[in-house]
Amino acid sequence: MEKRLYFILLALFLFNYSATEAQVKLSDDFTISTGRPYKVVDAKFKEYLGISATRALSVKSRGEEVIVQLFDVEKVSEISMKEYTDFPKYSKMVKLLKVDGRVYYIFEAYNKKEKTFSVYSREIDVTNGTFNSAEKLFTTKMPAVNTKSVFAGGGMILGGAPSLYVPKKFEVFTSFDESKVLIRYRNKPLSKKDAENYDRLGFYVFDSSMKKLWGSDVKMPYTEKEMNNLAYTVTKNGEACMLAYLNNSKEFELIKISSDGKPVQLKLDINGELVFQEFYVNEDKDGNLNFAGYYANGLDYKFWSSSMSFNTNGIYQFTTDLNGKVLAANDYEFSKEFIDLYASERQKKKNAKREAGGKAGIPDVKLLSFAINSDGGATFVGEQRWVAKEQYGMSQETVFHFAHAIVTRVASDGTLLWHAKIPKDQAGIRGKGGMGIKYMPSESSDYILFLDNNKNADIDFDTPPAKHKDGMGGILTAVKINNTSGKTERHTVLDPKNVRGVELFQFKPYRIFNVASNSFVLEAYLKGKHDGIIKLEIK
């Protein structure tokens, strides 16, 4: 029976179906290819990686059971699926890491008796989709705890919305040239009082073959109350670097840790009066550190949801050398006209009042990525995200909102090239679900992909979008952004209810990934206990 069902699905999936009923008009800019369905893999954690223009990889984890799938992108089909059950007890995925042409599955394992964690790497042979043996990287001396999610700056700290935050014990960073890897964690505090506790952070640095160069637990020079830890990276020289904000003096510090495990503190000549959510940091080809974060002139209280709103005024970006000298600092403020784009008339009136006090901004924007481009410039991608208790249908629910995307591009000399706002309005009650965006860089244009309401298929960029409710269908929309001009085009890529005659389920943007500069791949559930991959190519 199952074999018969498989062939029915296969016939449907390969058949170029033309429905008689009216359908959404799809963009001519994309070619859609489908292939053979394959047995579904149910797993809590799923990671995808493009290996080349012809090969892709997926790792799916059920804790101590891990499945590796290898895909042929040209034939749009599964090559192999191998399941492994030889992982330590209480294992959990940390990251699928591609560094210097090699792929590693980084995972943690908890020792219940000792109350410590061990972190391992397990290389994947990308030729045949198999695991090599696991290598233990280190074991913590104390229990490790989840990293906090905070808004920070201007002496103000605010707990982030936990339902929009994925807690992590171990974070993985790579240097610009992919020659070094940093794994960072936080030990369980010795005191529960922030005024008494000095964070002890673990820093372990490896080369690109995951051989340990050095590792140490480092006591921070200030208490938790006195400092906020904002960003981390590792340099090609193997130094761990972090950005700290000092609450009392309203100053920033660059803290460097090398093989001796001793922190070197360097004061930074940066304005500490603004309020920042968080910072991202990237090393550039010259070995300098580039920091960026959204800032606000203050925080607003939402009486209707009993929560705080971060009213984003723009992006603050600065570059330092490894000695803490500030080489450049730029403030990319959002104009009143940009803030008002796609806002309701009521919101525009509020913005006008705020502007009189210099506080007009876009609420609840989170920085999702900050990348140094090949030409030396930078691209910043953010999205409005918030959670609120409100009326949803017939009852009061915790509602998750994912609204407009914000993309900013700057030149290598720090000049602002453009800001772009991508209008959308998503809401749901199942956490993130199928909401949010996927940012896909390409050669001459970048793409923002997301699920949208069918009513928005033909709207122009001056029309506020209809709300898309998570789990209620929708279409895959791609907004194309010209890298030079910032000009945007809206494209309907596919309708999950009918992709070459087959309906896709569990369709989520995070399952889309790059395999080449003009080629994307996504995986979806096809029912009948089968999955399938779809290739999207830009013509």
N, C-alpha and C positions, 0 to 999 in steps of 0.2 A: 504493500500500500504506500509506504514511504517512498519507494523507488518510483512508483507511478506519479506521485505528487511532485517529486523532483523534476521529472521530465515535462510535466504540465507547466511548472514554473519556468523551466528553461525555455520552453517553446514561447511562452508569453514574453519572457525577458528579451529574447532575441528577435521577436517579431516587431517590425516597424509598424506600429499600430496607428490607425487614423480613426478617431472617434467621430461619430455622427453628431454628437451634441456639441454645443459651443464650448470652446476651450480658451484658456488664457493665451494670448499671442506671445510667443517666445522670441527672445532676441536672436538676430541673425549673426551676432558677434561670437557665438559659442557653438562648438560642435560637441554633441553628447554621444558617448560610446558606452555600451553595456556589454557584459559578458556572462559567463556561466555563474549561476548562484552556487553557494557552498554552504555546508553545515554551519548553523549559527553557533557562536560562542558567547555564552552568558557570563559576564564578569563585571565586577564593580568598577574596576579601573581599566581604562583602555587608552593606549598611546599609539600614535601613528607617526611614521617617518618616511619621507621620500629618500631613497638611497641613490637613485639616478633617474634619468628620464625613462628608464625601462623597468625599474625595480622599486618596490615599496615594501614596507615592513609594518607589522602591527604586533604589539605585545599586550596581552590581556591577562590581568591578575585577579585571582580569587584568593589572595593571601599566599598560602603555601602551594597553591596550584597555579602555574603560569603557562600560558599558551603563546607560542610564537607562530605567526602566519607570514608567509612570504607571498608577494603578489607580482604577477606579470602585468605591468602597466599597459604594454602594447596590446596584449590579448584581453586585458581587463578581466583577469581571472586569478583565482588562487593557485599558487604553485604547490605549496605545502602547508600543513598545519601539524605542529608537534606540541604535545602536552608534557610538562615536566612536573613531577611531584616530589623532587628531591631537595626541596628548599627547607631551611631550618624552621622550627616551630615559631609561631607568631611573626611570620614574615609579612612585609608590606612594601609595595612599590614606592620608591622615592622619585626616580626620574629615568626616562629613556634618553640616554645621552649620546649624541653624535659629536665626536671630537677628532680632528685631524684625520678624517676618513675612516675612523673606527667607531663601532657602536657598542655601547655598554648599557646593561640593565643594572641600575643602582637600586639596591634595596636595603631595608633595615630589618633586624630581627631582635625581638625583646627577650631578655633573660629574666624570667619571672622570679627566680630565686635571688639573683644578685641585684635585680632592679636596674639593670644597665641595658644599653642598646649596642649592638654591633652593626656596622655598615659594611656592605659587601659590593663588589662589582662582578658582573658576569658578562663577559664579552659574547656578542652574537656574531656568528659567521654569516655574513650577509649573502654569501654565495649560495648556501644551501638552507639558510634559515634555521640554524641549530645553535644551541647554547654551548659554550665552552664551560669548563669547570669554574665554580665560584671562588673568588679570592677575597679574604677578609681584609678590609682596609684599616679599620680601627674599632676599638671598643671604648665607649664612654666610661669615665671613672665614676660618674654619678648618673642618676636618671636624667633624661633629656625631656624638655617640655615643649609644647607648641609655641611657635613664634606668635607674639602679640600682633594684632592689627590695630594701628593707632593713627589718628590725625595728630600732627605735631607742628610746633612752631609758635613764635610769639608768646612762649610760656604757657601755651594751652595744650592740653591733652584730652582726647575724647575717644572713648571706646568705639571701634568700628562695628558696623552691623554684622553680627556673627553669622547670620544666614547667607550673607554674600561673601563670606570669607572662608577659604579652604585652609584649615589649620595644617601647618607643617612643622615637623620636628627638625628636619634636615633640608637645607637649601644648597643647591649646586650652582656654581658659577664657573665660567670659562674666561680665559684671557682673550684679548683681541685676536692673537695669532693662533689660538687653540692649542698652545703648547703647555698650558697649565690649567689645572682644575682645582677649585676650592670647594670643600664641603664644610658648611658652617652649622652650628647648633647652639642651643642655650641650655645650660644646666638648670636643674630645679633650684629655685632660690633658697638660700639658707635661712632667710627671714621673709615673712609674709608682708612686712612693712616696707613700702617703697623708700621711706626715709632712712631705713637701716640697711637695706640689701644692696650689695654691689654685684651686678650681673657677672657671671662667669660664663664666657662664651668659648666654644670650641672652634678652632680653626685648623683644618687639615688640608695640605696642599700636595697635589700629585702632578706627575708629568702626563703626557697624552697617552701613555700606555698604562696609566693608573698605578704607577709605582710611587710610593710615598716619598716626598722630598722632605717634609717636616710636618709636625703636628703638635698642638699645644692647647691647653685650657688657659684662657687669659682672663684675669680679673680686671674689670673695667675701672678706670680711675675716678669715677663718680658714682654716686648712688642712683638707683632707678628714678628717684624723685628729681634728681639734679640733671639727668641727661636722658635724651631720647636717641635711640639707634635708628638711623633713617635709611641707610643703603650700604651695600657690601659689594666688593668685587675682588678679583685677583689680577695682578699685572703679569706681563710676560716675563718679568724678573722673579716671579714667585712670591711677591709680597702680597699679603692680605691687607686690604684697605677698607675702612668704613667711615661713613659720614655721621657725625654726632651733633646734636643740638643741645646747648646748655641752657636750661630753662631760666636760671636766675640772672645770668649776664646777657641772655639773648644773643649768644654767639654760636658760630659753627666751628667745629674742629674736624680736621682730617686726622684719623688715627691709623697708623701703619703698624702692622705686626709682621715680623720676619721670623727666621728659623730660631732665634733665641727666645721667642715668645714674649718679648717685652714690648709693650705698646709705646709708640712714639707719638706725642700729641703736637699737632701743628694748628695754631689758630688761623682761621680764614677770614679775609677781609670781605665779608658778605653781609648784606642787610638781614638782620635777624628779627626785624619788627613785623614782617609779614607772617601770615599763618599758612603753614604747608600741611598737606595731607601726608605725603611720603615723597621720597626721591628715588629716581633711578640713576644708575651710574654706569658708564661705559668707558673702557679704555680705548684710545684711538691709536692709529698706526705710529704716532710719534711717542707713544708711551704716556701721554697726558690723560688726566681723568676728566670726563665730561659728566656733570651732574644736571639733572632736570627734574622739575616738579611743578604741579599746578599750585597756585597760591591764591589766597583770598585776603581781603582787608578786614575780615571778621567772620564770625559764625552766626547763623540765624536759627532761632528756635521755632519749630513748627508746632503750634498749639494743637492743630487738628490731628497730629500723629504722635505727639509727645516725643519728638526726636529733634536732633540738631541737623541743620543743612549747611553744607560747605558751599559758600557762594563764590564760585571760581571766577577770578578776574583775569587770569592769563597764565602764561608759562614763564617760570624763572629758570634760566639755564646759565651755568658758569663752568669754566674750564680751569683746572689747576695743574701745575706740575707736581711731581712726587715730593717736592720740598714744601708744598703748601702755598706756593706763590700763585695768586689768581691771575691768569693770563687773559681772561675775557669774562664778561658778565653781561647777560642780555635779558631784557624784560619784554616779552611778547604779549602785550596787553590786548585783550579783546575789546574791539570798538563797540560803542553803543549799538551801531547798526548790525553788527555781527551777533551781538547778544539778543537782539530783537527778532532775528530770523526765526520764522515758524512759531513764534510766541503768540499766545492769545492776546486780545486787546486788553484784557485785565492785567496780564503779566507785563505787557508793554508799559502800562501806566505805573505799575510797581517799579519797573526798571528806571523809569524817568525820575521817580522820587529818590531811588537809590543813587542814581547818577549825580544828583545834586550834592550828595555826601561822599561821592567817589567810591561807592560800593556796588554799583551795578555789575552783575555777573551772571554766569550760567550755573544753576544749582546742581550739586551732586555729581560733578564730573570726576571720574576716576581715570588716572593714567594707566593704560594697559600695556603700552610698549613705547620705548625710546630707542631708536636705532641710528647708528652712524652710517651714512650712505657711502657708497664707493667713491663719490666725488668729494667727500669730506664734509658734506652738509649733514643734516639730521632730519628725521621724520618722527613726529610725536602722534600717537593715536590714543584717544580717550573715548569714554562713553558715559552718559548719564545713567547712574544706577542708584536706586534707593529702595527701602522697604518701609511699609506703613500698614497700620491697622486701618481698614476701611471697608466700606460696603462693596461686596463683590457678588453680583447676582442677587440672591435672596438672603444672604447672611453676611455677618462681619467676618472678615478673613485677614490673615497676614498676606499682603499683596506685594509681590516682587515686581519692580519696574525697571525696564531697560529701554531708555529713550534715545535721543539724538546721539550720533557719533560725531566726534570732533577730531579733525586731522589737521596737523600743522607741519609745514615744511620750511626749512631755513637753508640758506646757502652756506658754503664753506667759510665765508668771512663773517658769518653770524647774521647776515641780513635776512629779515623775514621775507619769504617768497609769497606765502599765502596761508590763510586759514580756510578750512572748508567745514561746513556743518552738514551732516547727512541726516535728513529728517526721518524719524521713525518713532513709533509709540507701541511698545510691547508691555504686556502685563500678564501675570499668572500667579498661581497659588502653590506651585510644585517646586519651589526653589528656582534655580536658573532654568531648568527644563530645556526647551529648545530655543531659548531667547539668547540675546547677546549677539556680538558680531564676530566674524573671522576676518582678520586683516591679511591680505595676500599681496605681497609686493611683486611687481612685474617689471619689465625692461623700461618702457616709456610711460606706463601708467600703473597705479596701484588700484586694488579692488577692496571694497568693503562688502562682505557677503552676510546676509541675514534673512531670516524668515519674516514674511510680511503679510499683511491682509491683502487678499485678492483685489479689494477695491482700490488699492494703491498702485496697481499695475501700470496705469496710464496717467497718473497725476504728474503735474509739473512740480518744480522745486519751490514754487511760491505758495503751494497749497498745503496746509497742515494735513498730515497723514491720518487716515482712519486707524483706530486702535486695533492691534493684533493681539488676540487672546491666545496664550500658550496652550497647545494641545487641540486647537480648533482649526486644523488644516493650515492654510497659508501657502505662499509661493516663495521660492528662493530668489531673492533679489540681489543683484550685484551693482554697486555704484562704482563706476569707473572714474578715477581722478587722474587727470593729466599731471605728470610730475613737474612740468615746467610752469604751466599756467594755473593749475588748481581747478580747471574747468571740470565739471562733473556731468556724467551721463548715467541715467537710470536704465538698467536692463533686467528683464525677467528671464532668469536662466532656465528654470524648470518648475513644473508643478508636481510636487511629490505624489499627488493622487494619480498621476498618469505619466510615467516615464517609459516611453516605448511600450505602453500598454500595461505596465505593472505599477501597483501602488506601493510607495515606500512608507515604512513606519519607523518610529524612533529616530526621526530625522533631526539631527542636531548639528549646528554650525561647527562645533569643536571637532567633529569628525571629518572635516575638510582639511586637506593638507597639500602642500606644494610638492610636485615631483620634478618640475622644470620651470623656467621663467614664464612660460605661457600655458602651463598645464597643471590642473588641480585634480585631485582624486577624493572621493567621499565614499563612506560605507554606510549602508542602511539595512534595516531589517525588512525582509520581503514576505513575512508570514510563512507558514508551513515549516517552521524551524529552519529557515535558511536566511543567510545574508547575501548581499551582493555589493560589488563596488561599481562606481560610475566615474568615468573620466570626463572632465570638462576641459576643452581646449579653446584657447582664444585664437580666432582666425587671423 
